[in-house]
Amino acid sequence: MIGHQGSSEAHALGPVFRLKWPSSADLAGVGCRCETSLWSSGFGMKMEAITPFLGKYRPFMGRCCQTCTPKSWESLFHRSIMDLGFCNVILVKEENTRFRGWLVRRLCYFLWSLEQHIPTSSDVSQKIMENTGVQSLLSGRVPGGAGEGQAPDLVMKEVQRILGHIQATLCPFLLRLFSWALLWFLNRLFLNVQLHKGQMKMVHKAVQEGSPLVFLSTHKSLLDGFLLPFVLFSQGLGVVRVALDPCTCSPALRALLRKLGGLFLPPEANLSLDSSDGILARTVVCAAVEQLLASGQPLLIFLEEPPGYPGPRLSALGQAWLGLVVQVVQEGIIPDATLVPVAIAYDLVPDAPCDMNHGLAPLGLWTGALAVFRKLCNGWGCNRRVCVRVHFAQPFSLQEYTINARSCWGSRQTLEHLLQPIVLGECNVVPDTEKEQEWTPSTGLLLTLKEENQLLVRRLSRHVLSASVASSAVMSTAIMATLLLLKHQKGVVLSQLLGEFSWLTEETLLRGFDVGFSGQLRCLAQHTLSLLRAHVVLLRVHQGDLVVVPRPGPGLTHLARLSMELLPTFLSEAVGACAVRGLLAGRVPPEGPWELQGIELLSQNELYRQILLLLHLLPQDLLLPQPCQSSYCYCQEVLDRLIQCGLLVAEETPGSRPACDTGRQHLSAKLLWKPSGDFTDSESDDFEEPGGRCFRLSQQSRCPDFFLFLCRLLSPILKAFAQAAAFLHVGQLPDSEAGYSEQLYQFLQDCAQEEGIFECADPNLAVSAIWTFKDLGVLQQMPSPAGPQLHLSPTFANRDNQDKLEQFIRQFICN
């Protein structure tokens, strides 16, 4: 939230001040000055008191799934917690310590860190060594142990070595010192770190239930691994054990982080299932997790890969740790575990101290210290500090989810079976089956589980990540970037931009998503544009107003990445708008007037079909559908959203019963006794219902612009897919996946220079397109002496079929 840090609580009401435009006398003779002077002058505005902006309703987000966890949905929430407001976690003052005085006010960070309770236990290693699985190894009763020709002493030393790689005994002195240094650093890096007190009260209530807490978080920055444990530590939850990626840290940094609560998987844990070293390492890891959860210590797992990682969104490492938790609960070692989805939102993600791409040099102690020093030097005296929001969704029971979620699993088919016949024109009926798409590779730890439990872990991780993303607030930079990218790439007057910023903020709140800011509108604009100054240009015109112009090239690519943070808010409407665009593509010219498109009747069955086609085409990493929700329910939700936002209106033919008249409607015999959300049998393949409703596009004046806005939200990924289809006859195949990704990315960059579509020139979009084409049967991966190679499938070696694929994708794009 934007505002002063002098208050420990920040509500929806922001600072009580206003920025007004300068008078004509103030601007006399100014003209168009250098843009750098505009940034330093605070837009040349004066201040006066007014009523704060956004002093209105803010939705409370993060309720757990009522289908999968109905008991948790009722027990761990009370409506009174919605009104508790926010607190600034990094605001530590004299009142937060037991002491008072002049010196205390200057040493409050240090005194606060000394007063924090740090539980210690010196017998952790001994308890792990006494674990049943470890004892079986030492006695030689299982493969990989002393019975494999190894002396018990050697096995004991190997177990201790692996255990030392996983964790270490906590060091209270280092923890207090690090907490003080981190608090000092965060106050110079961030304007504030906001946390909803009601969400924290839910977490404290879950602690009282007695089950260990497992926090499952999104991953926006390398700093998350330090910031989230600090937030939990400051809220009285003790030292949180954090599952970290060993590939991102040097051995020296791993040794330090283990003393601070870090957990690292040993490299042997990913060896083959029949490897004795792998069996030994996995047994020790399981024993460590069992002891951790049995002692009641909280655990933090990142379910999402960090940004910049060229691969799947769901983390294979996170799924491996989550699989260990599921295994401990199912074996009855602990009765239950409480899962807490966590999300973190930044105005602007802090610059990573090193390149986050895996395979590069890991972060070392001195490299990290130098990066922190540079960050402080660059930001010293600078007002471009960002705001952060940490979100804790409603906790839920793992045991309850395990029991209820299995009943929601239905049959699934690959994308090749679902979509390829329709793309090639061989079939028109969309099978009423869910799409099976799993991009995250399985690790050795996950493969040790039963196949049913592997599926449980994959769907649970997707369910939790979906809940985390849905509970995350939208920051001001995402709203500003979306407006500049989708509506004003050629520039916009600031006064008009402020009005649209207010409109988009209200639309976000109306859809049940919170925003991570408050305050007066022009203050927000100044703060946001100052953060985006590397990607926009400010120009002053003679009339006294300012013009905001996005910088072409990489600036638009960066704005596209920021705008993706807003996509979950409008995702249903965006899918529906693109589906309507695809339905009208063969009937009305794309450049035709809105009134002409509004004449066309759109039947409900046709809309369902187009929505399903687009849902199958788009990656699940983008949509993040909940596994308990069927495609039919999602189609109905999309259609309802289009009606609610006013884009579609029901068409009532003369003599028919009005669509709003539900008094005489009768349930179809086919659907009468079906459970809610269960539309998986063959009788509902055509989604027919009595009467067959029809719709038209609304003719309200605001609808054309809003329709275009929704379509453009999905334009970057759809255009990247279309360009990838056009690249099929140009690319050099066979090639490795990494090599072909580089070819396609270079092609996207070349197209961006020619067509000005820079938002598509993203390496992650290139990877998503290649993986989608592999699932669709366009590309095939075959073994070779040089490693797996991508080949064009025989079906799509035909140029006509390549053109059909490109046309199929382009029907959903609204230019």
N, C-alpha and C positions, 0 to 999 in steps of 0.2 A: 504494500500500500504506500502511496505517496503521502508524505507528511513528516512532521517533526518526530524525533525519537524521544522526546521528553516525556511521553506518556507510555506507561507499561501496557496500555490497552488501546487498541485501534479498532473502532467500530466502522460501520458503513459511512459515518460522517467523517469527512476529511477536514483539511485545514480551512479555516474561515477567512479566505482571502480570494481575491480575483485579479486577473490580469486584464486590463482594458487596452484598446488600441490607442496609439498616440494621436494627437490632434494634427490637423494639417500644418499648423505652425511648427510642430515638432519635426515634421517630415520635409519642411521646405528646403528645396535644393539637395535632397538626399539622392534621388534617382536610384540606380542599380549599383549598390556598393559591392565590395568584395564579400564573398559568401562567408569567409572566416570571421568577419566583423559581426555578422548576424548571429553566429553561435555565441559569441562572447557578450553580446549586448542583451541577451535574454529576449530576443524578438523585438526589442525597442518598445516594450509595453510598460504601463504604469499600474500601480496596485490600488485597489479599493475593496472594502469589505462587502461581501454578499452572502447569500445562503449557499451552503456547500452543495457540490454536485454529487449525484448518486446517493442522496440520503433516502433510499427507498429499499424495498424488499430485496433480500439476498437469499437465494435458496440454500438449503442445507443438503449437501451431497454426500454420497458414500454409503447409502443403505445397502446391506448385503442382499443376495438373491433370495427372493421369497419362495421360489420354486425348489431350489436345492437345499436351502437352510432356513426353513420356516421358524424353527424354535429360536435360533440365533437372532433372526429378524425381530422377534418379539422381545427377547430377554435382555439384550444389550443396548437398548435405545429407549430414550424418554424424550418427549417433545420439549421439555424444559431446557434441555441442553442446546437447543437451537439458538437460544437467546444469550448465550454466555459471551459472545464476542471473541476478539482476537487478542493475542499477546505477542510481543516482540521478544523472541527467545534470546537474542544477543544483547538485549538491553539489561545490563547488570549495574545496579547502583548501590549506594550505601544501605538502602533499605533491604537489599537482598542478603546482607551479612548480619552477624550478631553485634557488630561494633558500630560506633558512630564517631564522627570527628573529621577534622580537616584532612588528616593523613589517610583516613579510611577511604575518603572520596577519591583519593589518587591511587590507592592500592586495592580498590574494591574487586577488580578482576582476580588478583592473586589471592585475596582473602576468601573470595567465593569458591575458588578451586580447592582451597584447603579444607573447607567445610563440607565438601561433597563426600558422601559415604561410598567407600569402595570395598565391597566384600572380597575377602581373600580366602583361598583354600590351597593348602600345601600338599594335600594328598590326592590331587586329581590324577596324576600319573599312576599312582598305586591302584586307584579304583579301576582305571582302564586296564591295567595289567591283570586285575582280578576278574575281568569280564569273561563270560563263558566262552565266547568265540576265540578270544586271545588265548585262554587256557587250553582250548582244544588244539590250537596251533602249537603251543609249547609242548603239549603231551604227544603230538603226532597223530591225533585222531582224525585230522582232516588233511587234504592235500595242501602242499605248500608249507607244512609245518616241519617239526623236528623229525617226523617219520620219513621225510624225503631225502634221507642221506645227510642231513645237517644236524650238527650237535645242538642240543637245547640252548647252550650258552650263546651260540652264534645266532640262533633264531631270536633269543631275547635281545641281543644287541641290535639286530635288524628291526625288531618291533620298536625299540626305544628310538632308533634313528628315524623311522617313519613318523613316530609320534612327535618327535622334535620338529619334523618338517611341517606337521599339521598345526600345532599350537604350542604355546609356552605358558608358563605361570605368569599371571598378571603382576606388573610392577607398579605399586601404588604411587611411588615417587614420580616415575615417568608419566603416569596417567594424569597426575595433578599438574605437572609441569606442562604437558602437552595441552591439557584443557585450558590452562591460562594463556599459552601462546596462541592456541586456535581461537579463543574468544577475542583476543587482541587483534588477530589477523582478520577475522570475520567482520569486525566492526569497521575496519578500514577498507574492506572489499565490498560489503553490502550496505545498503541504506537501512534495511531491516530484514529479518527473517520471521515471517508471520506464521502463527499456528493458531488454529481454532480451539478454544478452550473446551467446547463441547465435544469435539473429536477426541481430545486428550482425555476427557472424562470417560468416554466409552472405553478407551484403552485401560484406564485405571480400574474400571469396573470389571473388565475382562481378567485383569490380574487377580482380582479377588475370587474368581471362579476356581483358581488353583491349578489350571493347566498352564504349561509353558507357552510363552508367546513366540511366534515365528512371524517376523515382519517380511513381507514380500513386496519389493519396491521396483519402481521404474528406475531408469538409469539415464540421466541427462548429462552428467559430467563426471570426470574422475574425482572431483571434489565431493561428490555424493557420499563416498566411502568414509569421509571424515565428518561431513556436516550432519548426516542423519544420526550416527551414533552420538554426536555431541548433543543434538536436540533431545534424544531419548535420555541421555545421561543427565541433562539439565532439568528434566521433568520427573526425576526421582525414580527412574526405571533401572538404575544401576548401570554397570558396564555391559554393553551389548556386544556379543560375539558377531563378527562380520565375516561372511564368506567372500573372500577376495580372489581375484584371478592372479595366479602366480606369474603368468606371462607378462603382466604389466609392471612388475617390480623386480629390482635387482636383488640378489641374495642378501645384501646388507640391509636394504629397505624392508625385505620380508622379515628379517630377524627383529627389526625394531617394531614393525606392525604386530608381530605375534605377541610381543610384550604388552601391546596396547589393546589386545583383544582380537586380532586378526586370525582367520582360519584359512589354510591353504591346502588344496588337494595335492597329495604326492603324485608325481608323474607316473609312478607305477600303477596307480589306480585305473588308468585307461588302457592297460595292456589287455591282451586277449583273455577270454574267460577261463581257458585251460592253462594259463601261465601261472606258475607257482609264485612268482614275485607279485603278479597282479592279485592273486587270491590273498596273499599276506597283507598287501597294502589296503585292499578293500575291507578286510576284516578289521584292521586297526582303525580305519576311518569310521566304520559302523560303530565300533566300540566307543570312539570319541564322541560321536553324535548321541549315542545312547546315554552316556554319562552326562553330557551337556544338558539334554532335555530332562533327564531324571532329576538333576540338581535344580531345575527351575530357571536356569539362565535364559534370557531372551536371545534369539538368533535373528540376524538380518541377512536376507538373501536377495540379490539383484536378479530379477527375472528377465531383464531386458539388456541387450547388448548396449555398450556405450555408443553415443553418436559418432559417426564416422567409420564405424565398423562395416566393412563391405560384406554383409552376409545377412542371415535371418535376424528378425527382430527379437525373437525369444532366445534367451541364452541357454546354450547346452550345459554350461557349468551350473547355472541356476537350477535347471531341471534336475541335474544330478544331486545337488544338495536337497532339493525338495523331495526327490525320490527316497533319500535316506530318512527324512522325517516321516514320510508315509510308511516306510518299512518298519520304523520303530513303533508307530502307533498300531499297525496291523498285527505285529507280533505280540502285542500286549505288554510290552516293556513299560510303557506309560499308557494310561487309559485314554488320553485324548491330548490334542494340541490345539491351541487357538491361533488361527491365521489372521493376520492383519494386513490388508492391502495398503500400500503406501505410495504416494505420488509426490513428486517435487517439481515445482515450476519456477523458472527463472525469467526475469525480464529479458535478460540476455545471458546465455550460458557463458560462464567465465572462460577465458582462453585457457586451454589445456597446457600444462607445463611441457608436454611433449606430444608428438603425434600419437594418437590413440590407436592407429591401425595396428592390428596384431601382426606379428612377424618382424616388427622393427625393434630397435634396441629398447629394453625395458627401462623404466624410470629408476634412477639411482638416487642415493641420499643427497649427494652434492648437486646433481642435476635438479632435483626437486627444490633444494634450498635456494639455488641460484634463480630458479623460475619464480619462487615466492618473492625473493628480493627484487627482481625486475618488476614484478607486478606491483609491489608497493611503491617502487620508485616512479613507475609510469603513472600510477594513480594518485600520487601524493599531491594534495591540493586540488584534485580534479573532482568535479561534482557529478561524474558519470557513474556513480555507484548504482548497482542494480538492486531490485527488490526480489525477495524469494518468498514463496509460499510452500509450506510442507503440509500435506494432507494425509490424514489417517482415516481410511474408510471403516465401516462398521466391522468389528471382528466377528468371526464365525468359527464354528466347531469343525475340525477336520473329520472327526468321526461321523458327524451328521451328514457332511457333504458326501463322504464315501458311500454311505448307505443310500442316500436319495439320488445321487447323480447317475448311478448305473441304470436307473429306470428310464432315464432320458436318452439313452444311447440308441440310435437307430442305424439302419443300413447306410453305407456310404460307398460312393464310386469315385474313381479318378476323374480328373478334368478331361482326359482324353476320351473317355466313354461318354461324359456328359455333354461336352461342347463341340468336339471335332465334327461329328456328323451334321450338326446344325451349321457350323462355319462353312462346310463344304456343300451345303444345300442338299444333303442326302436325307435329312429328316427335319421335321418342323415341330415335333413334340418334345418338350423339355421333360426329362425324367424327373419324377417326384422323389428325388433322393438327394441326400446331403453330399457336399463335396468333401472328398478326403484329400487334404493338402498339408503335408508336414515337411517343412524346410529345415527345421533344427535337427542336426545330426544327433544320434544316440551315443552317449558315452558308455564306457565300460561299466560304471556304477549303475546306470539305468538299465543296461542289458541284463544285469544279474537278477532283476525283478521278473516276476511272471509277466507274460504278455498282457494280461488283463490289467495288471498294476502299472505297466508302462503306459498303457492308454489312459489310465486314470491320472497319472502324473502329467501327461501332455495336456489333457483337457482341463485339469485343475489349474495348471500354469497359465493357460490361455484365458480361463475364466477369471482368474485373479488379476491378470494384466489388464483385461477389459474393464474390470471394476476400478482398478487404479487410474487408468486413463480417463474413465468417466467421472471420477471424483476430482480430477485436477482442475484447478481454476485457469481461466484464460487470462493471460497477461496483456498489458497494454501494447507491447511491441507486436504481438501476434495480430491484434486487431488493426493496428496501423499498417503493418506489412501487408495484410490481406487487402486492405482498401487501396494501397498504392499499387499492388501487383495486379489485382483483378479489375480495377475500375479506372485507375489514373496513371498508367505507365508513361503518358506524355506530360504529366504534371497536373497540379490542381491548386486552386487558390486555397490558402489556409483556412479562411472562414468557412468555405464549403466542406473542407476536410473535417473540421471540428463538428459540423452538423452530422456528417455521415459517421463519424466516430461515436457520437452519442447514440445514433440510430442502431448501429451494429452492437453496441454495448447493451442496449435495451433488448434487442433480439436475442442476444446470448442469455440474458437473465430470464427472459420469458420461456426459454427452452429448458430451464432447470439447471443451467450451468452457472457457476459463480465466476466472478471476475477477481483478479488478484490486485485490485487497486481501488482507490477512492480519492476524493478531492475535487477541486475545481477543474473544469474541463480544460481550460487553456494551460493550467499548470501541468496537467497530465500530458498535453500535447508537447509542451516544452521539454519535459522529462523524457518522453518517448523519442522525440526527434533527436534529442541530444545523444541518446543511446544508438540511434540509427544513423548518426552523422556520416559514418564511413560509406553508407549506401544511398544516401539522398543528398540533394543539393537544395539550399534555400536561396531564393532570389526575391529581392524587393522590387515591386513595381511602382509606377508613378502615383497610383491611386492610394498608396499607403499600405496595401495588403502585401502578403508574402505568397510566393508560389513555391510549392514543394515538388521537386522533380526527382524520381528515382534514377540512380546512376545506371546506365546500361551495362551489360556484360555480367561479370560475377556478382554485382550488386543485386541484380534481379534474381539470380540463383539463391543468394542468401535470403532475400525476402520470401522466396518460395518455400524455403525450409522453415522459416518462422511462421508462415501462413498455415503450414500443416498442423500447427498446434490448435488452430481453430476448426480444423476439419471434423473432429468428433462431434462438435456442437451441431453442425449442419449436415452430418453425413447422410442421414436418412433422406432429407430433402434433396441433397445433391444427387444421390443415387436415383431418386425418383425423377428429378428434372432431366438427367441424362437419359433415363429410360424413355421418357416422353419424347425427347429429342430423337432417339432412335426409332420410335414408333412413327413419328411424323416425317422422318427422313425420306421415305419413299412416296409420300403423298404431297408434301408442300415443299417448294424450294426453300433452302435454308435462309436465303436473303429476302424471302417473302415477308409482307407486313404481318404484324401480330394479329390483326383482325382476321386475316386469311387463315392463319393457323388455328384461331379460335373457332372456326366453323366446323372443323373436323371432330367427329364423334370418336371417343376413345372408350372401348369396352373394357370392363374390369378384367376379363380373361386376357385380353391383349396386353394390358398394363402388367399383370402378373407375369406374363411370359417375358416381357422385356426386362422387368426388374430382375427376374431369375437369371436371365442371360448375363446381365451386367454383374450380378453378385458372383456368378461362377467365374467370370473373367477377372475380376479384381482380386488381388492377393488377400488371403486371410490375415496376413501381417498388417495390412492397411485397415481392413474392416473390423478385425477383432470381434467377431460374433461370439456370443456366449454359446457354449456347446449345448446347453439345455434348451436353446431356442431353435425351432425348426425354420426352414427357409420360408414355409408358408406364412408363419407368424411374422417373419421379418418383412415379407412382401406386404402383408396387411398393415404393418406398422408404417412402412414407407408410404402407402396409399393414404393412410389416415393423416400423416404429417402433411402431405401435399394438400389435402382438403382443409386441414386446420390453418395452414399458412395462407390459404386463399388462392392458390394457384389453380386448383381444380374445383369445378362446381358440378354437382350432379345434374344430369339432363333428365327431365321429366317429360315423357311423351304424352300427348293428349289422351285422356281416358285411363292412364295408368295410375296406380296408387303412388302418392308422393314418397320419395326416398326416406323422408323423416318419419313416416308413419310406420312405427314398429309394432303397433297394437295387434295387427292381424297377421304378422309374419309367423311362419311355422318352420321349425327346424327340419332340415332334410333328414330323411330316415337314415341316410348314410352317415351323418355326422351326429345323430342324436345322442348316442351313448359313448362318444369318443372322449377320452380325457383331454384336458386343456393342453393345447400344443401338439397333440398327437395326430398328425396328418400324414402318416408314413405308409399307409397301405395303398394298394393299387386302385381302390375305388375313388380316391380323390385326386387322381392324376391330372384331371383337367381343371381343378379348382372351381368347378361349376357350382352355382347356387341359383335358386329359383329366381327367374326374372332377368338375370344378367344385367347388372347396372352399367350405365354409360356415363361418361363425363366429358366436359369441354374445358378448355383453358379459359380461365377467368379474363374478362375484358377490363378489369380495373386498371387505372392508369399506372399504378406502381408495379404491376405484375411483369411486364416485359423486362425491366431492369433487374428485378429480383430473380426471375427465371435465368437470365444470363449470368447473374452473379453465382447462383447455385451450380450451373453447368461448369463455370470456369474453376470452381473449387477442385474438381476432378480432372481438369484439363492437363496439368503437368504429367500425371501418370498415364492418362489415356493417349496423349500425344507422343509420349516416349514409347509406348507400346506400338503405336501406329508406325513410328519411324523405325522401330526395331523390325517390324514386318517388312517395311520397304527395304531394309538393309539386308534381307535374306539373300537376295540375288547379287549383292555387292560384296558381302563379307567373305573372308578367306577361310574356308573349312576344308578339311578338319583342323581343329585347333584346340588347345586346352581351354577350360572354362575361363581361367584368368586372362588368357590371351584374347579370347573372343570378347570378353567383357571390355577389355581395353580398346579393341577395335570398335565396338559399338559406342563406347563413351566418346571416342574421337569423332565418330560419325555424328553423334548428337551435338557435339561442340561445333562441328562444321555447319550443320543445319541451323544452329543457333546464330552463327555469324551471318548466314544467308537470309534467314527468315526473321531474326530478332526474337526467337522463342527461347530465351536464355533459361527460363525456369525449368526446361526439360533437360538441360545439360548437367545432369547429376549422376555420379557414378552409382549411387544406390538405385536409381531408377533403371539404369542399364542392367544391373544384376537382377532386379525384380523381373524385368522383361525376359531375360534369358531363362530364369527359373520357371516362369509362367509358361514359356514356350516349351520347356522340357516336359512340364506336366501335361501340356496340351498335345504332345506328340509331334511337335514341329521339329524339335531338336532331339537327338538321341546321343547318349553318352556311352561310348564303347571303350573297352580296354585296349591298350597298346603297349609296346615296350617302353615308350616314353611317358607312360601314365595315361589316365583316362582322357579321351579325346571326344570333342563334340562333333557330330555329323548331322547333316541335314537329312531328315527322314525321307524315305522314298515317296511318301504321299506328298510332301511339300517341296520336293525337288522340282515339281511342275510349277512353272511360273504362274499359270492360271490360279492354282490353289493358293499361292502366295498373295496374289491380288485379292482373292476372296477373303483371306484373313485380314488384310489391311482394310478392305471395305467394311468388314464386320466390325472392326474396332472403330473406324472413323464415323460410323453411324451415330455413335454416342457423343461425339465431339461437337460442341457448338462454337463456331468461330466468331 
